[in-house]
Amino acid sequence: MCTVTFVPLGDKNFVLTSNRDVSWKRAPASSPQIHMEHGVDLLYPRDEEAGGTWIGSSYENRLLCLLNGGFENHERKLPYRKSRGLIVTELLAAPELSTALDAIDLEDIEPFTLVTVEWKDELTLGEFVWDGSQKHLKILPIETNIWSSSTLFDPAMRDARQHWFEEWKRQGDFSPQSILEFHRTAGKGDDDVGVVLKRQKVGTVSITQFVRQESSSFHYQPVSEPV
């Protein structure tokens, strides 16, 4: 939920990959499964501690991916009313995403960034930020992109990761396998900034990749497995 990349593959096809960075003490999440939420079948890995998710898809031809924090790091004001992961499942199940984003009550919800992808009449990429007081929705061009959580990475760290991403792009291989390798190895050896994060109290616990080609599929790998 703290490093996300988007790579278009032509037409309505794309690959979105997320490294989830949380406390080492947090309960493990389940692998992606179908869950009925708000009367709609959703596919997502479940956060067993809070009950929601950081990434999921729905039969509304929609994918959402959560990053902690808004535009910049914030001071936490516990307790919050609801887990941000529950916001993800609520929005996944909504009939119309733009209407749901406009209507959803985020008062007393911790700041977050949500990467939104829909592939209905056309492929649409968006970025929704809740900064703790205001909503910010931006429709983005369909091009490769990387996001890093503002709660874990300062501007200099985010710039370093953007540089690694630009180096990866210059290689010219935009396959799902290539971007997955980026998420496994970029910045390797720099435990404090690397895409696989390994700090004392927090780090990357899983890598989740969603591939939309002729069909849609999730690849989920706990980082306890070799990466």
N, C-alpha and C positions, 0 to 999 in steps of 0.2 A: 504493500500500500504506500510505499515511499519512494520507489523509482518506477516510472512507467514510460514505455515507448509505444509509439504508434507508427506503423509502416503500411502505406497503401500498396496493394498488389494489382491494381487495375480493376475497372468496372466497379462492382460493389464489394470487392474482396480486400481484405486487410489482415494484419496481424497486430495484436496488442499484447504486450508482455508486462508483467508486474512483479517486482521484488517486494515482498512484504517484510517490513522492518518493525519489530515490536520487542518488548521486554523478553529476555530469555525465560522469565518466570511465567509468562502467559501460557495458558492452556493451549495445546495443539489444536489446530483446526482440522475438520474432516475434509476429505477430497471432494471435488465437485459432484453433486448429486442433484436430482430433481426434487424441489420442495414446492408445495402448494402454499402460496402467500397471497392473501387478499383475493382469493378465487382464481389465481393465475398460476400456471406452472412456470417456475423459475429454475434455472440451473446455476448453481454457485457452490463454492467451498464454504462451509459454515464455520463461523467463529464460535467455538463451543463455550467460550467464556461470556460473551455478550449476546449471542444469539443471532447476529446479523452476518454481514459479509463485507469484504472490501472490493470484490469483483463478481459480476454475475451477468447473465444474459436472460432474456425472456422471449416468448413467442411473439412479442410485439416487434421483433427484428431490432432489438436494442441491446446494447452492452454498456454497462456503467463500471467505472473503476475509481476508487476512492484513494486520495492522499490526505494525510493528516496536515492540518494547517492551511491558512489562506495564502495571501501574498507574502507575508513575513511571519516570523515566529511570534507567538503570543504568550501571555501569562495565563496559565490555567486557572479557572475559577470554579473549582469543584464545590458541590456535586453538580453535574449536568443532568438535564431532564431525561435524555435518551441517548443511547449509543448512536454514533454516526453510521455504524453498520446497519442499523434498523432503518435509517433514512434511505439507504441504498435499496433495500428490498421493497420499501414502499414505492419508490420512484420506478423501479423496474416493472412493477405490476400496474402502473398507471396507464390508462388508455392513450393519453397524449402527454408526452414528456414536458413540452413547453408550458402547457396549462398547469401541470402538476408542480413544476418548479416555481411558477408564479404564485400558486396557492399555498404551498406547503409552509407550515409554521415552524420556523427555525429559532424562535426565541429560546434562550437558555440551552442551545446546542453548541458544542465546541466547534470552532472554525475548521473548515475543510475545503478541499478542492475536489471536484468531480469531473473526470473525463467522460464525455458522453459520445457514443457512436450509435447511429441509426442507419439502417439500410432498407428503406422502404422504396419510394419512387427513385431515390438516389442516395448515395452515401453521404452522410452528414457527420461532421466532427465538431464537438463543442467543448467548452471549458466553463464550468459553473463554479464560482467561488463564493462561499459564505465566510465573511471576515469577522463574524460575531455581531455585526450590527446591520450590514447591508448585503444584498444579493448582487452578484455580478455574473452575467451570462454573456459569453462571446462565442460566435460561430467562427471556426477556424478553417483556413484553407486545407484541402486534402493533400497533405504532404507529411513527410517524416517529422516526428516531433519527440521530445523527451521532457519529462517532468521529474523534479526531485522535491521531496517534502521540505517545506520551509521550517518545520520543527526540528529537523535533524541536520540540515545543510545550510550554511550561511552563503551569501552571494558568491564568495570566492570558490567555495566547494561546488556550487551549482555550475559555475563557469568551467571548472575543471572537468566535470562530468559532460557538459555540453561539448567541450573540446574532444573528449574520448569518442563521443557520439559522431562528431564530424569526421574524425579519423575513420571510424567504422564505415560511414557512408561512402567515403572515397574509395573503399575497396570494391564497391559496386555489386556486392552480393546481398540482395534484400530478401533472401529466403527466410522462412520461419526458423530454420536450423541455424542460420547465421546470426539472427538477432538474439536467439536463445543463447548462443555462445557469448555474445556481447554481455548479456545479463549475468552470465556465469563468471566472466573473466576480466571485464573492463576495470582497470585500476587495481588489479590483483596485486597484493603485497602492501597496499595502503589500506589497512583495516579501518581507518577512521573515515575514509572518503569513498573507497571502492564500491562498485555497484553491489557486490556481495559485501555487506557491512558486517564488521566484527568488532564492536566496541565492548566495553566491560559489562554494561548492563543491558544493551540493546543490540540487535543485529538482524540479519536476514534469516528468516525461518522457513521461507518457501519462495519458489518461483512459479508463477502461473501464467500460461500463455493461451490466448484465445485466437484461433485461426479461422477466418471466414474465407472459404474458397468455394468449391462446388457444394460443400456442406460446412457446418460449423463444428468445431471440436475444441475441447480444453485439454491442455497438457499441464499437469500439476506435479511439482517435485518438491517435497520437503528438503531443506538444505541439510538435514541430518544425513541424507544420502550423498554420495560423492557428487560434486559439481565440477 
